Amino acid sequence: MGTHAVGPVNIVYTIDNTAGTGQLDITSVTPLNMVNCSGFSLVNTLPMNIAASATAVLQVSFNVDGVGPFSFDMAIENNDGDETPYDIAVSGIGLDPTGVE
């Protein structure tokens, strides 16, 4: 994910259902094992219904709490029995905000 100044972070992910033959319904997004970060929130309204052969944007925000490595997993619950929960590992390095331009 890269480096971020300590403080609030917003991230946008593209959820790709272009290979799907049916609608993909995202019912929950849960952060797990948060290290050096807090305040996770989902910007989107749930459920997210993504039509077959379409994409959608999933936006989340959280705080990097201190200088150094941060990480967490996002468990994305959905209606695809083979892919629920779908996990995304989020990680990066928190930088001193006074040293970031």
C-alpha positions as CSV (number, residue, x, y, z in Angstrom):
1,M,0.0,0.0,0.0
2,G,2.9,2.3,0.5
3,T,3.7,5.1,2.9
4,H,1.3,7.5,4.6
5,A,1.7,10.4,7.1
6,V,0.4,9.6,10.6
7,G,-3.2,10.6,10.7
8,P,-6.3,9.9,8.5
9,V,-6.0,7.8,5.4
10,N,-8.6,7.2,2.7
11,I,-8.2,4.3,0.3
12,V,-10.2,3.4,-2.8
13,Y,-10.4,-0.2,-4.1
14,T,-12.0,-1.3,-7.4
15,I,-14.2,-4.4,-6.9
16,D,-14.2,-6.3,-10.2
17,N,-17.2,-8.4,-11.1
18,T,-16.5,-8.3,-14.9
19,A,-15.9,-12.1,-15.0
20,G,-19.1,-12.7,-13.0
21,T,-22.3,-14.1,-14.5
22,G,-24.5,-12.9,-11.6
23,Q,-24.8,-9.9,-9.3
24,L,-22.2,-9.7,-6.5
25,D,-23.7,-8.4,-3.2
26,I,-21.2,-7.1,-0.6
27,T,-22.9,-7.3,2.8
28,S,-20.2,-6.3,5.3
29,V,-16.6,-5.1,5.4
30,T,-14.8,-5.8,8.7
31,P,-11.2,-4.9,9.8
32,L,-9.3,-7.6,11.6
33,N,-5.9,-7.6,13.4
34,M,-5.4,-3.8,13.2
35,V,-1.7,-3.0,14.1
36,N,-0.7,0.7,14.6
37,C,-4.0,1.9,13.1
38,S,-7.5,2.5,14.3
39,G,-10.8,4.2,13.4
40,F,-11.7,2.0,10.4
41,S,-14.9,3.1,8.6
42,L,-16.5,2.2,5.4
43,V,-17.5,5.2,3.2
44,N,-19.9,3.2,1.0
45,T,-23.4,2.3,2.0
46,L,-24.1,-1.4,2.3
47,P,-25.2,-3.6,0.8
48,M,-23.2,-2.9,-2.4
49,N,-24.8,-4.6,-5.4
50,I,-22.4,-5.0,-8.3
51,A,-24.0,-6.2,-11.5
52,A,-22.5,-9.0,-13.6
53,S,-19.7,-7.7,-15.9
54,A,-19.4,-4.5,-13.9
55,T,-17.0,-2.9,-11.4
56,A,-17.6,-0.7,-8.3
57,V,-15.6,1.4,-6.0
58,L,-15.1,0.5,-2.4
59,Q,-13.8,3.3,-0.2
60,V,-12.5,3.0,3.3
61,S,-10.9,5.3,5.8
62,F,-8.8,4.7,8.9
63,N,-6.1,6.4,11.0
64,V,-2.4,5.6,11.0
65,D,-1.6,5.9,14.7
66,G,2.2,6.2,14.8
67,V,5.4,6.2,12.9
68,G,6.3,2.7,11.6
69,P,4.6,-0.3,10.0
70,F,0.8,-0.6,10.1
71,S,-1.4,-3.4,8.9
72,F,-4.8,-4.9,9.0
73,D,-7.0,-7.4,7.0
74,M,-10.4,-6.4,5.5
75,A,-12.9,-9.3,5.5
76,I,-15.4,-8.6,2.8
77,E,-18.6,-10.7,3.2
78,N,-20.5,-11.3,0.0
79,N,-22.9,-13.7,-1.7
80,D,-20.3,-15.7,-3.6
81,G,-20.0,-18.9,-1.6
82,D,-16.5,-19.6,-2.9
83,E,-15.1,-16.1,-2.1
84,T,-16.7,-15.1,1.2
85,P,-15.1,-13.7,3.2
86,Y,-12.8,-12.2,0.6
87,D,-9.7,-10.9,2.5
88,I,-7.6,-7.9,1.5
89,A,-4.4,-7.4,3.4
90,V,-3.7,-3.7,3.9
91,S,-0.2,-2.6,5.1
92,G,2.2,0.3,4.8
93,I,4.6,2.5,6.7
94,G,3.4,5.5,8.8
95,L,5.6,8.6,8.5
96,D,6.1,11.5,10.7
97,P,3.7,14.1,9.3
98,T,6.2,16.9,9.8
99,G,8.6,15.2,7.4
100,V,6.1,14.6,4.7
101,E,5.5,17.1,2.0
